[in-house]
Protein backbone atom coordinates (compact mmCIF):
# COMPACT_ATOMS: atom_id res chain seq x y z
CA UNK A 1 0.00 0.00 0.00
CA UNK A 2 2.83 2.39 0.85
CA UNK A 3 4.63 1.62 -2.42
CA UNK A 4 1.47 2.16 -4.44
CA UNK A 5 0.96 5.55 -2.83
CA UNK A 6 4.63 6.45 -3.28
CA UNK A 7 4.77 5.70 -7.00
CA UNK A 8 1.56 7.51 -7.88
CA UNK A 9 2.64 10.55 -5.85
CA UNK A 10 6.10 10.43 -7.48
CA UNK A 11 4.37 11.62 -10.65
CA UNK A 12 4.18 15.04 -9.00
CA UNK A 13 7.71 15.10 -7.60
CA UNK A 14 10.09 13.32 -9.96
CA UNK A 15 10.14 15.82 -12.84
CA UNK A 16 10.23 19.01 -10.70
CA UNK A 17 13.96 19.69 -11.30
CA UNK A 18 13.25 19.65 -15.04
CA UNK A 19 10.39 22.17 -15.08
CA UNK A 20 12.54 25.14 -16.25
CA UNK A 21 14.09 22.88 -18.93
CA UNK A 22 10.67 21.65 -20.03
CA UNK A 23 9.38 25.23 -20.29
CA UNK A 24 12.30 26.06 -22.61
CA UNK A 25 11.79 22.90 -24.70
CA UNK A 26 8.10 23.63 -25.27
CA UNK A 27 8.72 27.39 -25.63
CA UNK A 28 6.21 28.33 -22.94
CA UNK A 29 5.91 30.27 -19.69
CA UNK A 30 6.18 29.05 -16.09
CA UNK A 31 2.43 29.60 -15.63
CA UNK A 32 1.55 27.44 -18.63
CA UNK A 33 4.15 24.76 -17.86
CA UNK A 34 2.75 24.39 -14.35
CA UNK A 35 -0.57 23.31 -15.89
CA UNK A 36 0.84 19.78 -15.83
CA UNK A 37 0.71 20.06 -12.02
CA UNK A 38 -2.56 21.98 -11.61
CA UNK A 39 -4.50 19.90 -14.19
CA UNK A 40 -3.27 16.76 -12.44
CA UNK A 41 -4.65 18.04 -9.12
CA UNK A 42 -7.92 19.29 -10.59
CA UNK A 43 -8.46 15.92 -12.27
CA UNK A 44 -7.85 14.10 -9.00
CA UNK A 45 -10.33 16.46 -7.37
CA UNK A 46 -13.04 15.39 -9.82
CA UNK A 47 -12.23 11.66 -9.79
CA UNK A 48 -12.26 11.35 -6.00
CA UNK A 49 -15.92 12.42 -5.98
CA UNK A 50 -16.86 9.19 -7.74
CA UNK A 51 -14.09 6.66 -7.23
CA UNK A 52 -15.03 5.80 -3.64
CA UNK A 53 -18.64 5.20 -4.59
CA UNK A 54 -17.59 3.14 -7.64
CA UNK A 55 -15.54 0.96 -5.29
CA UNK A 56 -18.62 0.67 -3.04
CA UNK A 57 -20.60 -0.67 -6.01
CA UNK A 58 -17.96 -2.62 -7.95
CA UNK A 59 -15.51 -3.57 -5.21
CA UNK A 60 -12.27 -2.08 -3.91
CA UNK A 61 -9.99 -4.58 -5.70
CA UNK A 62 -11.28 -4.32 -9.27
CA UNK A 63 -11.54 -0.52 -9.09
CA UNK A 64 -8.02 0.12 -7.85
CA UNK A 65 -6.45 -2.37 -10.29
CA UNK A 66 -8.27 -0.87 -13.31
CA UNK A 67 -7.27 2.68 -12.39
CA UNK A 68 -3.69 1.64 -11.71
CA UNK A 69 -3.48 0.06 -15.18
CA UNK A 70 -4.70 3.34 -16.74
CA UNK A 71 -2.07 5.20 -14.71
CA UNK A 72 0.70 3.01 -16.16
CA UNK A 73 -0.53 3.45 -19.74
CA UNK A 74 -0.73 7.26 -19.34
CA UNK A 75 2.76 7.37 -17.79
CA UNK A 76 4.30 5.52 -20.74
CA UNK A 77 2.40 7.69 -23.23
CA UNK A 78 3.70 10.89 -21.56
CA UNK A 79 7.25 9.61 -21.95
CA UNK A 80 6.62 9.17 -25.68
CA UNK A 81 4.74 12.43 -26.28
CA UNK A 82 6.16 15.59 -27.88
CA UNK A 83 3.02 17.73 -27.44
CA UNK A 84 2.42 19.76 -24.29
CA UNK A 85 -1.35 19.65 -24.89
CA UNK A 86 -1.22 15.85 -25.13
CA UNK A 87 0.83 15.63 -21.94
CA UNK A 88 -1.71 17.79 -20.08
CA UNK A 89 -4.54 15.45 -21.19
CA UNK A 90 -2.55 12.38 -20.18
CA UNK A 91 -1.83 13.93 -16.80
CA UNK A 92 -5.59 13.95 -16.26
CA UNK A 93 -5.69 10.20 -17.02
CA UNK A 94 -2.73 9.64 -14.70
CA UNK A 95 -4.66 11.40 -11.97
CA UNK A 96 -7.35 8.72 -12.09
CA UNK A 97 -4.85 6.12 -10.88
CA UNK A 98 -3.51 8.40 -8.16
CA UNK A 99 -7.02 9.25 -6.96
CA UNK A 100 -8.01 5.58 -6.81
CA UNK A 101 -4.93 4.65 -4.79
CA UNK A 102 -5.36 7.54 -2.37
CA UNK A 103 -9.08 6.98 -1.73
CA UNK A 104 -9.45 3.21 -1.94
CA UNK A 105 -6.52 2.41 0.31
CA UNK A 106 -8.08 4.71 2.90
CA UNK A 107 -11.41 2.90 2.50
CA UNK A 108 -9.69 -0.48 2.91
CA UNK A 109 -8.31 0.80 6.23
CA UNK A 110 -11.79 1.97 7.23
CA UNK A 111 -13.25 -1.43 6.24
CA UNK A 112 -10.89 -3.36 8.47
CA UNK A 113 -9.89 -1.23 11.51
CA UNK A 114 -11.34 0.68 14.47
CA UNK A 115 -11.16 4.48 14.72
CA UNK A 116 -8.03 4.77 16.86
CA UNK A 117 -6.13 2.23 14.77
CA UNK A 118 -7.25 4.04 11.62
CA UNK A 119 -5.49 7.24 12.73
CA UNK A 120 -2.26 5.34 13.45
CA UNK A 121 -2.40 3.29 10.24
CA UNK A 122 -3.27 6.31 8.09
CA UNK A 123 -0.13 7.94 9.46
CA UNK A 124 1.89 4.88 8.41
CA UNK A 125 0.21 4.73 5.00
CA UNK A 126 1.07 8.29 4.11
CA UNK A 127 4.72 7.41 4.60
CA UNK A 128 4.41 6.97 0.83
CA UNK A 129 3.87 10.72 0.68
CA UNK A 130 7.10 11.11 2.67
CA UNK A 131 9.19 8.72 0.60
CA UNK A 132 8.14 10.44 -2.61
CA UNK A 133 9.69 13.89 -1.92
CA UNK A 134 12.81 12.22 -0.44
CA UNK A 135 13.60 10.01 -3.41
CA UNK A 136 11.69 11.21 -6.47
CA UNK A 137 13.17 14.73 -6.98
CA UNK A 138 16.71 13.52 -6.26
CA UNK A 139 16.32 10.59 -8.66
CA UNK A 140 14.65 12.88 -11.20
CA UNK A 141 17.46 15.45 -11.00
CA UNK A 142 20.11 12.84 -11.84
CA UNK A 143 17.97 11.29 -14.58
CA UNK A 144 17.53 14.73 -16.17
CA UNK A 145 21.24 15.54 -15.82
CA UNK A 146 22.28 12.26 -17.47
CA UNK A 147 19.50 12.11 -20.09
CA UNK A 148 16.23 14.11 -20.17
CA UNK A 149 12.93 14.57 -18.32
CA UNK A 150 11.11 11.88 -20.36
CA UNK A 151 13.11 9.16 -18.65
CA UNK A 152 11.61 10.26 -15.32
CA UNK A 153 8.29 8.84 -16.52
CA UNK A 154 9.95 5.73 -17.96
CA UNK A 155 11.47 5.17 -14.49
CA UNK A 156 8.02 5.37 -12.85
CA UNK A 157 6.52 2.96 -15.38
CA UNK A 158 9.36 0.47 -14.92
CA UNK A 159 8.56 0.27 -11.19
CA UNK A 160 4.80 0.34 -11.58
CA UNK A 161 4.50 -2.63 -13.94
CA UNK A 162 5.93 -5.23 -11.49
CA UNK A 163 4.07 -3.52 -8.62
CA UNK A 164 0.82 -3.91 -10.57
CA UNK A 165 1.52 -7.65 -10.88
CA UNK A 166 2.19 -7.80 -7.14
CA UNK A 167 -1.03 -5.88 -6.40
CA UNK A 168 -2.95 -8.27 -8.66
CA UNK A 169 -1.93 -11.11 -6.37
CA UNK A 170 -1.88 -9.34 -2.99
CA UNK A 171 -4.92 -7.05 -2.83
CA UNK A 172 -8.03 -8.78 -1.52
CA UNK A 173 -11.60 -7.53 -1.52
CA UNK A 174 -12.58 -5.83 1.76
CA UNK A 175 -15.96 -4.41 0.72
CA UNK A 176 -18.50 -7.00 1.78
CA UNK A 177 -21.52 -4.75 1.28
CA UNK A 178 -21.53 -4.44 -2.51
CA UNK A 179 -25.02 -5.94 -2.98
CA UNK A 180 -26.39 -3.69 -0.25
CA UNK A 181 -24.82 -0.61 -1.86
CA UNK A 182 -26.09 -1.55 -5.34
CA UNK A 183 -29.66 -2.12 -4.18
CA UNK A 184 -29.81 1.27 -2.45
CA UNK A 185 -27.79 3.33 -4.96
CA UNK A 186 -29.20 6.08 -7.15
CA UNK A 187 -27.56 9.12 -8.73
CA UNK A 188 -30.02 11.42 -6.99
CA UNK A 189 -29.21 9.88 -3.62
CA UNK A 190 -25.49 10.05 -4.47
CA UNK A 191 -25.54 13.80 -5.09
CA UNK A 192 -27.87 14.43 -2.15
CA UNK A 193 -25.31 12.69 0.05
CA UNK A 194 -22.64 15.10 -1.16
CA UNK A 195 -25.01 17.99 -0.53
CA UNK A 196 -25.72 16.85 3.03
CA UNK A 197 -21.98 16.61 3.69
CA UNK A 198 -21.22 19.95 2.04
CA UNK A 199 -23.79 21.90 4.08
CA UNK A 200 -22.27 20.67 7.34
CA UNK A 201 -20.36 23.61 8.87
CA UNK A 202 -18.05 21.32 10.80
CA UNK A 203 -17.02 19.59 7.58
CA UNK A 204 -16.48 22.89 5.75
CA UNK A 205 -14.19 24.16 8.49
CA UNK A 206 -12.09 20.98 8.48
CA UNK A 207 -11.97 20.96 4.66
CA UNK A 208 -10.77 24.56 4.63
CA UNK A 209 -7.97 23.70 7.07
CA UNK A 210 -6.79 20.70 5.05
CA UNK A 211 -7.20 22.38 1.68
CA UNK A 212 -5.29 25.47 2.76
CA UNK A 213 -2.26 23.62 4.15
CA UNK A 214 -2.07 21.56 0.95
CA UNK A 215 -2.38 24.71 -1.18
CA UNK A 216 0.54 26.25 0.68
CA UNK A 217 2.69 23.16 0.16
CA UNK A 218 1.79 22.73 -3.52
CA UNK A 219 2.63 26.38 -4.04
CA UNK A 220 6.13 25.48 -2.86
CA UNK A 221 6.25 22.38 -5.09
CA UNK A 222 5.27 24.45 -8.13
CA UNK A 223 7.65 27.36 -7.54
CA UNK A 224 10.56 25.53 -5.89
CA UNK A 225 12.65 24.76 -8.98
CA UNK A 226 12.33 28.35 -10.26
CA UNK A 227 13.04 29.68 -6.75
CA UNK A 228 16.13 27.59 -5.94
CA UNK A 229 17.60 27.12 -9.43
CA UNK A 230 16.74 30.37 -11.23
CA UNK A 231 16.59 32.90 -8.35
CA UNK A 232 19.00 31.46 -5.77
CA UNK A 233 21.40 29.90 -8.31
CA UNK A 234 21.52 26.39 -6.82
CA UNK A 235 22.52 23.54 -9.16
CA UNK A 236 19.81 21.29 -10.57
CA UNK A 237 21.32 18.23 -8.88
CA UNK A 238 21.64 19.97 -5.48
CA UNK A 239 18.24 21.64 -5.28
CA UNK A 240 16.21 18.40 -4.79
CA UNK A 241 18.04 17.69 -1.52
CA UNK A 242 15.81 20.38 -0.02
CA UNK A 243 13.03 17.80 -0.25
CA UNK A 244 14.94 15.44 2.04
CA UNK A 245 14.65 17.99 4.85
CA UNK A 246 10.97 18.46 4.01
CA UNK A 247 10.36 14.70 4.08
CA UNK A 248 12.22 14.26 7.37
CA UNK A 249 10.04 17.03 8.81
CA UNK A 250 6.96 15.13 7.70
CA UNK A 251 8.29 11.98 9.37
CA UNK A 252 8.85 13.90 12.61
CA UNK A 253 5.36 15.37 12.41
CA UNK A 254 3.87 11.98 11.64
CA UNK A 255 5.67 10.41 14.60
CA UNK A 256 4.56 13.24 16.87
CA UNK A 257 0.96 12.88 15.67
CA UNK A 258 1.02 9.13 16.38
CA UNK A 259 2.46 9.73 19.86
CA UNK A 260 -0.17 12.34 20.70
CA UNK A 261 -2.90 10.02 19.41
CA UNK A 262 -1.53 7.10 21.47
CA UNK A 263 -1.62 9.36 24.54
CA UNK A 264 -5.33 10.00 23.90
CA UNK A 265 -4.98 13.61 22.76
CA UNK A 266 -8.27 14.55 21.05
CA UNK A 267 -8.05 15.26 17.28
CA UNK A 268 -8.90 18.94 17.86
CA UNK A 269 -5.79 19.46 19.98
CA UNK A 270 -3.56 17.69 17.45
CA UNK A 271 -4.99 19.82 14.65
CA UNK A 272 -4.59 23.05 16.67
CA UNK A 273 -0.94 22.13 17.30
CA UNK A 274 -0.48 21.71 13.53
CA UNK A 275 -2.02 25.14 12.88
CA UNK A 276 0.42 26.74 15.36
CA UNK A 277 3.39 25.06 13.68
CA UNK A 278 2.23 26.29 10.25
CA UNK A 279 2.03 29.88 11.57
CA UNK A 280 5.62 29.63 12.83
CA UNK A 281 6.73 28.24 9.45
CA UNK A 282 5.04 31.14 7.66
CA UNK A 283 6.89 33.61 9.90
CA UNK A 284 10.24 32.07 8.85
CA UNK A 285 9.29 32.33 5.16
CA UNK A 286 8.22 35.98 5.55
CA UNK A 287 11.55 36.80 7.24
CA UNK A 288 12.99 37.39 3.74
CA UNK A 289 11.23 40.77 3.84
CA UNK A 290 13.70 42.02 6.46
CA UNK A 291 16.74 39.76 5.87
CA UNK A 292 18.77 40.45 2.72
CA UNK A 293 21.51 37.82 3.08
CA UNK A 294 20.91 35.14 0.43
CA UNK A 295 22.24 32.17 2.42
CA UNK A 296 20.18 33.12 5.49
CA UNK A 297 17.13 33.61 3.26
CA UNK A 298 17.57 30.16 1.70
CA UNK A 299 17.92 28.60 5.17
CA UNK A 300 14.85 30.34 6.58
CA UNK A 301 12.72 29.61 3.51
CA UNK A 302 13.67 25.94 3.67
CA UNK A 303 13.11 25.76 7.43
CA UNK A 304 9.73 27.46 7.10
CA UNK A 305 8.66 25.03 4.38
CA UNK A 306 9.82 22.09 6.52
CA UNK A 307 7.60 23.35 9.35
CA UNK A 308 4.65 23.66 6.98
CA UNK A 309 5.16 20.03 5.98
CA UNK A 310 5.46 18.97 9.62
CA UNK A 311 2.16 20.77 10.26
CA UNK A 312 0.54 18.83 7.41
CA UNK A 313 1.54 15.55 9.09
CA UNK A 314 -0.17 16.69 12.29
CA UNK A 315 -3.32 17.89 10.52
CA UNK A 316 -3.99 15.43 7.68
CA UNK A 317 -4.62 12.01 9.35
CA UNK A 318 -6.83 13.30 12.21
CA UNK A 319 -9.01 15.32 9.83
CA UNK A 320 -9.44 12.40 7.43
CA UNK A 321 -10.45 10.01 10.22
CA UNK A 322 -12.70 12.55 11.97
CA UNK A 323 -14.54 13.31 8.73
CA UNK A 324 -15.07 9.69 7.64
CA UNK A 325 -16.32 8.66 11.08
CA UNK A 326 -18.40 11.80 11.65
CA UNK A 327 -20.61 10.87 8.69
CA UNK A 328 -20.62 7.11 9.34
CA UNK A 329 -22.51 5.52 6.37
CA UNK A 330 -21.68 8.53 4.21
CA UNK A 331 -17.99 8.14 4.97
CA UNK A 332 -17.11 7.44 1.31
CA UNK A 333 -18.88 10.62 0.21
CA UNK A 334 -17.30 12.67 2.98
CA UNK A 335 -13.79 11.36 2.22
CA UNK A 336 -14.31 11.88 -1.51
CA UNK A 337 -15.52 15.45 -1.05
CA UNK A 338 -12.74 16.21 1.45
CA UNK A 339 -10.11 14.93 -0.98
CA UNK A 340 -11.76 16.82 -3.86
CA UNK A 341 -11.43 20.06 -1.89
CA UNK A 342 -7.87 19.14 -0.87
CA UNK A 343 -6.71 18.59 -4.46
CA UNK A 344 -8.68 21.60 -5.74
CA UNK A 345 -6.88 23.79 -3.23
CA UNK A 346 -3.56 22.22 -4.24
CA UNK A 347 -4.27 23.15 -7.86
CA UNK A 348 -5.36 26.65 -6.86
CA UNK A 349 -2.13 27.03 -4.88
CA UNK A 350 -0.18 26.10 -8.02
CA UNK A 351 -2.11 28.56 -10.17
CA UNK A 352 -1.87 31.42 -7.69
CA UNK A 353 1.87 31.10 -7.08
CA UNK A 354 2.52 30.75 -10.83
CA UNK A 355 0.23 33.61 -11.86
CA UNK A 356 1.55 36.38 -9.59
CA UNK A 357 3.85 38.89 -11.27
CA UNK A 358 6.59 39.15 -8.63
CA UNK A 359 9.83 37.15 -8.45
CA UNK A 360 9.53 33.50 -7.29
CA UNK A 361 10.22 34.28 -3.61
CA UNK A 362 7.68 37.12 -3.61
CA UNK A 363 5.04 34.88 -5.18
CA UNK A 364 5.77 32.17 -2.62
CA UNK A 365 5.58 34.49 0.40
CA UNK A 366 2.25 36.00 -0.63
CA UNK A 367 0.69 32.63 -1.45
CA UNK A 368 1.90 30.98 1.75
CA UNK A 369 0.64 33.80 3.96
CA UNK A 370 -2.79 33.82 2.28
CA UNK A 371 -3.42 30.07 2.55
CA UNK A 372 -2.10 29.64 6.10
CA UNK A 373 -4.39 32.51 7.13
CA UNK A 374 -7.28 30.62 5.49
CA UNK A 375 -6.41 27.49 7.48
CA UNK A 376 -6.74 29.53 10.69
CA UNK A 377 -10.17 30.72 9.52
CA UNK A 378 -11.14 27.10 8.88
CA UNK A 379 -10.07 26.12 12.40
CA UNK A 380 -12.23 28.86 13.90
CA UNK A 381 -15.21 27.74 11.78
CA UNK A 382 -14.82 24.05 12.66
CA UNK A 383 -14.31 24.46 16.37
CA UNK A 384 -16.06 27.73 17.17
CA UNK A 385 -18.58 26.00 19.49
CA UNK A 386 -15.81 24.30 21.45
CA UNK A 387 -13.79 27.50 21.63
CA UNK A 388 -16.81 29.51 22.83
CA UNK A 389 -17.50 26.89 25.49
CA UNK A 390 -13.93 27.17 26.79
CA UNK A 391 -14.14 30.98 26.79
CA UNK A 392 -17.38 30.91 28.77
Buried (B, 14 or more C-beta within 10 A) or exposed (E): BBBBBBBBBBBBBBBBBBBBBBBEBBEBEBBBBBBBBBBBBBBBBBBBBBBBBBBBEBBBBEBBBBBBBBBBBBBBBBBEBEEBEEBBBBBBBBBBBBBBBBBBBBBBBBBEBEEEEBBBBBBBBBBBBBBBBBBBBBBBBBBBEEEEBBBBBBBBBEBBBEBBEEBEEEBEEBBEEBEEBEEEEEEEEBEEBBEBBBEBEBBBBBBBBBBBBBBBBBBBBBBBBBBBBBBBEBEBBEBBBBBBBBBBBBBBBBEBBBEBBEEEBEBBEBBBBBBBBBBBBBBBBBBBEEEEEEEEBBBBBBBBBBBBBBBBBBBBBBBBBBBBBBBEEBBBBBBBBBBBBBBBBBBBBBBBBBEBEEEBBBBBBBBBBBBBBBBBEBBEBBBEEEBEEEEE
